[in-house]
């Protein structure tokens, strides 16, 4: 089914729907297993080569660019993304997928769905600001978990945008995965918001309406959009010498994950202190200004008939969802996260952080005060927005926080990122500075 360029079907630019069978799905599952094996083999070969070099053993020379490409494709390599974060990679596998449990007609991110026709640009920007403020509160909540600040100090940067997306907050990001098994799980198992978990489909679920009778898989070869595997080459050259026209002609332009700066590129989330992202081999695909996946020819579209039997089989294959949706400590904070999703009370410091660090359009709100004035009293479905001087506190009882921490404390974090971290001297120094900033000293 795969051609030399990684497409499953001929003429992908025709953007048609392909009906696939159980046999086709099983073939894709077998290919996914082969990809897992290949990723492990690449990592093993690279580890052996590095060990030989450390021991002074002569090894065949490898083209530098090829070697860097292989390093980027394996796990444990520190990489800086264009929006500034230093992440630790997990294995690349050559393909990206998205699974959807029914026909949604218009697959766009959750924050995009909140922006309605007829809204002014200023109102749309206010809704984005509120989403960013909620993300900031989510970040402060999970910062209470011991492993989160420790991870930032010792392991890698934390992608709060991606974590907010994966734990249910509205963003301009779409989830993708390089693991077909994960995509198939999301295409065949139903999310239960009350318990933040998944279950197999019932016949009643399938027969609900015409849209629920099929599951859908979106696919693209990673070279088309994956920033680390060729998809970002054109973007990188285009922005190589970008300067910020707002601040100064000589200032380097900052890029933001949700501002539209990097729309159309897929980014590995990398290993994170909360486990959901790497268990799902998760990528984020920014789509602030992007068209629905159904209209994007870079994604091949497949659909299959849903069945109770297949849903139960996939659910069991993925260990009741635990292989990609692990039972972890942060789920104990479900009620707090739900409150943050509907928060309309924010602090002055949070608003200032969003204004400075989340790509707010300065053409719409040229000063912090213009944004603050427009936001105070703005009415949402959750109530009117208020801004206060004091921090917004979500007081987690000590006993509950101890329960949350028990899921993470004492775990071997090096093992959690594949047993090795490949980083440059610059990256090591950068992590030391982050550690001092967080703890006041090196630990």
C-alpha positions, -999 to +999 in steps of 0.1 A: +000+000+000+029+024+006+047+039-024+082+052-024+070+086-012+049+072+017+014+077+003-011+049+007-031+058-025-024+072-059-029+109-067-033+123-031-040+157-045-074+145-057-085+146-020-110+118-021-124+095+006-111+059+005-131+031+020-109+005+037-116-030+050-106-049+081-079-066+060-065-031+051-066-021+088-047-053+097-021-046+071-016-011+085-013-026+120+014-050+108+032-021+092+030-002+125+047-031+143+074-031+116+079+007+122+083+001+159+109-026+153+128-003+128+128+026+153+143+004+180+169-009+155+179+027+146+183+036+183+203+004+190+227+011+161+232+047+171+238+037+208+264+011+197+281+036+174+283+062+202+296+036+227+323+025+203+334+062+198+335+067+235+357+036+239+382+048+212+371+022+186+374+032+150+340+033+133+331+040+097+326+077+089+291+087+083+280+118+064+274+145+091+240+155+077+229+119+075+241+113+111+222+143+124+191+131+105+194+097+122+199+113+156+168+134+151+148+103+142+156+084+173+146+091+209+164+111+236+178+140+214+174+175+227+161+197+199+151+234+199+118+241+181+112+273+161+088+286+189+117+284+214+112+253+234+139+227+239+123+192+237+135+156+240+125+136+209+108+102+208+112+079+178+101+092+144+084+066+122+078+080+088+041+087+089+015+108+108-021+098+115-052+111+131-082+089+141-117+102+146-146+081+159-172+096+135-177+119+106-172+154+120-175+170+085-151+198+096-121+187+116-106+219+132-091+226+166-114+233+196-105+270+198-112+275+162-148+262+168-153+289+194-147+317+168-180+323+150-187+340+118-197+376+124-173+382+152-150+411+149-112+405+148-110+421+182-136+398+197-119+367+183-086+379+198-102+383+232-115+347+230-080+336+222-066+356+251-091+340+275-080+305+262-043+315+268-052+327+303-068+294+311-037+277+298-016+298+322-038+287+351-036+251+340+002+255+340+002+269+375-020+240+387+003+213+374+034+232+386+023+220+420+031+185+410+067+178+421+078+163+388+068+193+367+093+220+380+119+192+384+115+182+348+119+218+336+150+222+358+167+189+349+152+173+318+137+196+292+113+225+286+076+219+292+052+225+264+022+239+283+003+246+250+005+209+241-002+197+276-033+220+278-045+205+245-040+170+257-058+176+290-089+192+274-083+229+272-092+249+241-063+255+217-055+262+180-037+228+179-048+195+164-035+162+177-016+139+154+004+107+161+031+088+143+016+055+157-012+040+136-023+019+166-030+051+186-049+066+157-070+035+154-078+035+191-092+071+189-111+061+158-128+031+175-132+039+212-154+065+229-142+092+253-161+095+286-156+131+299-170+123+334-142+099+341-116+113+316-113+078+301-122+057+271-145+027+266-154+004+236-183+014+213-217-002+218-241-009+189-262+019+202-233+043+197-228+031+162-265+033+152-270+068+167-270+084+132-254+083+098-222+100+109-215+075+137-215+044+115-180+050+102-146+056+118-121+079+100-083+079+096-063+108+083-028+100+070+002+119+056+039+109+051+059+128+077+081+146+051+051+167+040+046+185+074+068+171+101+092+199+111+120+174+121+118+152+090+118+175+060+084+193+064+100+223+079+128+229+054+110+254+032+096+272+063+131+274+079+147+289+048+119+314+044+123+326+080+161+323+083+166+360+085+133+372+099+133+403+121+105+417+142+091+448+125+073+458+157+102+460+181+132+468+161+146+462+126+175+442+140+156+422+166+150+385+159+114+377+153+097+355+179+075+327+167+045+314+188+029+280+185-007+292+184-003+326+167-004+313+131+034+317+127+039+280+123+005+268+109+008+238+086+038+222+104+036+192+127+057+193+158+067+164+181+056+172+216+085+151+228+088+136+263+069+156+289+065+152+327+029+141+323+028+109+304-002+112+280+017+129+252+045+104+247+023+074+253+003+086+223+035+094+202+018+128+200+024+157+176+006+190+175-005+206+143-011+243+146-042+254+126-051+289+138-057+299+101-057+264+086-085+248+066-103+217+079-084+185+074-111+173+050-101+201+027-063+196+031-050+174+003-018+166+023-040+143+044-053+111+028-088+103+041-099+067+049-131+055+065-142+021+077-174+006+090-176+007+128-183-026+147-186-035+183-162-064+177-134-043+162-138-016+189-135-042+217-105-058+199-087-025+197-096-016+232-081-048+245-051-045+222-043-012+238-047-026+274-080-009+280-065+023+267-037+024+293-010+020+266-019+055+252-041+069+279-023+060+311-038+062+346-016+089+360-016+113+389-028+144+371-062+127+365-068+131+403-070+168+395-098+164+370-123+186+389-097+214+392-090+212+354-127+213+347-130+245+367-101+261+348-117+253+315-146+276+325-126+302+344-134+339+338-114+354+368-077+360+360-048+379+376-030+409+363+003+389+361-014+362+340-027+388+316+007+405+313+023+371+306-002+363+279+003+398+263+040+394+262+045+357+256+015+343+236+016+363+204-013+386+211-018+408+179-003+441+187-021+456+157-054+450+175-042+458+210-011+480+208-007+483+245-013+462+276-039+487+289-059+485+257-062+448+260-070+449+297-098+475+291-113+455+263-112+423+284-127+434+317-164+428+316-163+409+284-192+384+286-187+347+278-210+317+283-192+312+316-198+348+328-181+382+326-143+384+327-127+400+357-090+409+363-076+411+398-043+421+413-039+390+435-030+356+420-058+331+412-052+302+436-065+267+431-058+253+466-052+215+463-055+197+497-022+184+509-035+148+510-047+150+474-015+165+462+004+137+480-017+112+461-009+129+428+028+130+436+029+093+445+023+085+408+055+103+398+079+107+428+108+082+427+104+073+391+135+069+369+131+099+346+161+090+324+145+056+317+112+074+309+130+093+280+146+062+265+176+058+288+197+086+273+196+124+267+217+136+238+224+173+243+250+199+232+271+218+257+248+248+250+218+227+260+235+215+292+243+251+302+208+262+294+193+235+316+216+246+345+203+282+341+167+269+342+175+249+374+189+280+391+160+301+380+135+275+395+153+264+426+178+292+433+206+267+430+219+236+411+203+204+424 
